[in-house]
Every structure is written in structure tokens, then in C-alpha cells.
Amino acid sequence: MRAYKYLFVHCTATVENIIVKPEDIERMHKGARNLSNFKVRFLGKDYNSRSELPDVKVGGVKAKESVGRGWSRLGYSKMFDQKGLVHTLTEHDEDNWIDSDEITWGASGFNSHSKHWVYSGGLSTETYIVNQKERHYFANTMTQDQERSFLREIHAEIEKHPQIKVIGHNQTAVKGCPCFDTRLWLEVHGVPKENIDTRPMRVNTITPFRNKKQGNDFRKWVNEKHPEVANRIDLDEIGSYKNAYILRAWYLLRHQYNEFKIDSILYHF
């Protein structure tokens, strides 16, 4: 048992339009993992072959047919789906301690004193090519309902546990997850400064804009449609497409901007 110190923000690293269910998370984490010499790890135990796996199901799939990490427990406490529904994956008694049966394996070195929450998504439908392979861009793909739900639960968690720091997985590991800058996202959505872990991300800055034109188009829109935000954030009409100023505005207004772009396309059509 250790004192509860961190609330981690994660993503499932799936494309934004793919529906992820709790049973999918169970398969991802507890499903059988192929090791060397044909051995298999399942629920934390090693077997000589898949034929030796117990006749049980994990995430609705037979153990022998499952594919995952072979863990004996899940990596997350809660999952937030695209509709904004909150799924409890690991039960907690809500005191200020992480008991041994409440530990989830979301971030190496932090699990004994942390909770891990995940949203379904993290990868844009937009792709690029690297080493002749198609990759999806990292992005905060939360729907409006999903984001409202996640933020509401974060604020409620801080009310119950004012000692905690909220942190993104990419601040402790060289990973994209949760595929955005958690520090700025929390800041613009009113999370108290004392509850935001400010250590730097361990990956390159994740930006929703591909070039300066895209960034300046957004900057201009913010200044024209939301001048109060532009003034508060000190966002100029022209500037970098990947600095903290534009990211703050994006995390605050991205849903409205995406609706504006859709409306503009329909209008011109």
C-alpha cells in the first residue's frame, strides 16, 4: 500500500473512429503473448505452448485464440469511450492509498502509487508514410462528449484527492500516449496549477497542424471569432504552428473550429 500521488492520462492508441470496449482492453493486456521457443505468457504465467493454456476466456475470446501482453492485471482503472461513457476497469475504494489489488500497470515505475485513466482513440484518421509504411498521426481525438466526461471526472478526482498530480504518459516514457500535451490541455480547462505535473514530455511536441499555413488559418479564425481567447492567450494572427500559444487555443477551441471547417465545406459545396 502506497499513498496515491499520480493520475495518469492515457489513450488506447487506436484510430479515432474505432470503437474500443472494456473487453478489448482486457484482451490487449491479458491476452496470450508469444515468447521465444514457442512459449506463451498468459495472465502472468509462462506455458510451453498455446495448447497448454487453460480452457478459459479473456475478453470474450478463448485463451488459446487470444493475443495480448500476457499480463495478470489490467493497465487502466477507467476507460472513456467516444460517447462519453465511463467504464470502470479496476475497482478502487477511493481512499488516499493504492492497495495492492488496486494497482494497474499503466506506467513503469509509477504504478504502485498511481491511477491510470484511458480514452478510446489517440490516432487520427489522417496518415503519412514512413519507411514505406502507413502511419497515423498522433492527436487528441476525444469527441466533445468524451472530453467533457474525462475533464469532469478529473476535476471530481481532484476534489476527492487534492494531493494528486495529473500527468500524461508521455511525460514519463518515450511514447506518444496520450498523443497530446497534457499540461497545456489541463491548464486551459481549469485544472489547478498545483495539480498539474509540469515535467516535460519525452517525445517531440505533438501538433495538430502540418504546416504554417494550417496554423495561421487557425490563428486568424481564433482572432476573428474568439478575440477574448486570443487576447487572454496572447495569440497573434501569424506565428509558429507548434508552440504553446497555438496549442492552448487548439485544446480550448478545437471542437468549434472543426465544426466551422465542416460548415465552410458544406456551404461552398
ChimeraX attribute file (.defattr): number of C-alpha atoms within 10 A of each C-alpha:
attribute: neighborCount
match mode: 1-to-1
recipient: residues
	/A:1	12
	/A:2	14
	/A:3	15
	/A:4	21
	/A:5	20
	/A:6	22
	/A:7	24
	/A:8	27
	/A:9	23
	/A:10	28
	/A:11	25
	/A:12	19
	/A:13	20
	/A:14	19
	/A:15	20
	/A:16	21
	/A:17	13
	/A:18	12
	/A:19	13
	/A:20	19
	/A:21	14
	/A:22	16
	/A:23	13
	/A:24	17
	/A:25	21
	/A:26	21
	/A:27	23
	/A:28	22
	/A:29	24
	/A:30	26
	/A:31	29
	/A:32	29
	/A:33	21
	/A:34	19
	/A:35	14
	/A:36	7
	/A:37	8
	/A:38	10
	/A:39	14
	/A:40	22
	/A:41	23
	/A:42	26
	/A:43	19
	/A:44	16
	/A:45	12
	/A:46	17
	/A:47	18
	/A:48	14
	/A:49	15
	/A:50	19
	/A:51	11
	/A:52	13
	/A:53	19
	/A:54	12
	/A:55	9
	/A:56	10
	/A:57	14
	/A:58	24
	/A:59	18
	/A:60	12
	/A:61	15
	/A:62	16
	/A:63	23
	/A:64	20
	/A:65	12
	/A:66	21
	/A:67	19
	/A:68	20
	/A:69	20
	/A:70	23
	/A:71	21
	/A:72	16
	/A:73	17
	/A:74	22
	/A:75	25
	/A:76	25
	/A:77	22
	/A:78	19
	/A:79	25
	/A:80	26
	/A:81	24
	/A:82	22
	/A:83	15
	/A:84	19
	/A:85	13
	/A:86	18
	/A:87	15
	/A:88	14
	/A:89	18
	/A:90	18
	/A:91	11
	/A:92	15
	/A:93	9
	/A:94	11
	/A:95	11
	/A:96	16
	/A:97	17
	/A:98	22
	/A:99	16
	/A:100	11
	/A:101	11
	/A:102	22
	/A:103	25
	/A:104	24
	/A:105	21
	/A:106	21
	/A:107	20
	/A:108	10
	/A:109	10
	/A:110	18
	/A:111	20
	/A:112	22
	/A:113	21
	/A:114	27
	/A:115	28
	/A:116	27
	/A:117	26
	/A:118	25
	/A:119	27
	/A:120	28
	/A:121	29
	/A:122	26
	/A:123	26
	/A:124	20
	/A:125	16
	/A:126	13
	/A:127	13
	/A:128	10
	/A:129	9
	/A:130	8
	/A:131	6
	/A:132	7
	/A:133	8
	/A:134	11
	/A:135	15
	/A:136	16
	/A:137	20
	/A:138	24
	/A:139	26
	/A:140	26
	/A:141	24
	/A:142	23
	/A:143	18
	/A:144	15
	/A:145	14
	/A:146	20
	/A:147	19
	/A:148	14
	/A:149	19
	/A:150	24
	/A:151	16
	/A:152	11
	/A:153	15
	/A:154	18
	/A:155	18
	/A:156	12
	/A:157	15
	/A:158	17
	/A:159	11
	/A:160	13
	/A:161	16
	/A:162	15
	/A:163	14
	/A:164	22
	/A:165	20
	/A:166	26
	/A:167	25
	/A:168	31
	/A:169	27
	/A:170	24
	/A:171	22
	/A:172	18
	/A:173	14
	/A:174	12
	/A:175	15
	/A:176	26
	/A:177	26
	/A:178	27
	/A:179	28
	/A:180	26
	/A:181	26
	/A:182	25
	/A:183	22
	/A:184	20
	/A:185	19
	/A:186	23
	/A:187	16
	/A:188	16
	/A:189	14
	/A:190	10
	/A:191	18
	/A:192	14
	/A:193	13
	/A:194	12
	/A:195	21
	/A:196	20
	/A:197	19
	/A:198	16
	/A:199	11
	/A:200	14
	/A:201	22
	/A:202	14
	/A:203	15
	/A:204	11
	/A:205	16
	/A:206	18
	/A:207	22
	/A:208	21
	/A:209	17
	/A:210	11
	/A:211	12
	/A:212	14
	/A:213	14
	/A:214	12
	/A:215	23
	/A:216	19
	/A:217	13
	/A:218	22
	/A:219	23
	/A:220	17
	/A:221	16
	/A:222	23
	/A:223	17
	/A:224	12
	/A:225	11
	/A:226	13
	/A:227	15
	/A:228	12
	/A:229	16
	/A:230	22
	/A:231	12
	/A:232	9
	/A:233	15
	/A:234	14
	/A:235	21
	/A:236	16
	/A:237	18
	/A:238	14
	/A:239	15
	/A:240	16
	/A:241	22
	/A:242	17
	/A:243	12
	/A:244	16
	/A:245	18
	/A:246	27
	/A:247	25
	/A:248	23
	/A:249	23
	/A:250	23
	/A:251	20
	/A:252	18
	/A:253	15
	/A:254	17
	/A:255	13
	/A:256	12
	/A:257	16
	/A:258	11
	/A:259	11
	/A:260	13
	/A:261	11
	/A:262	11
	/A:263	12
	/A:264	11
	/A:265	10
	/A:266	9
	/A:267	8
	/A:268	6
	/A:269	6
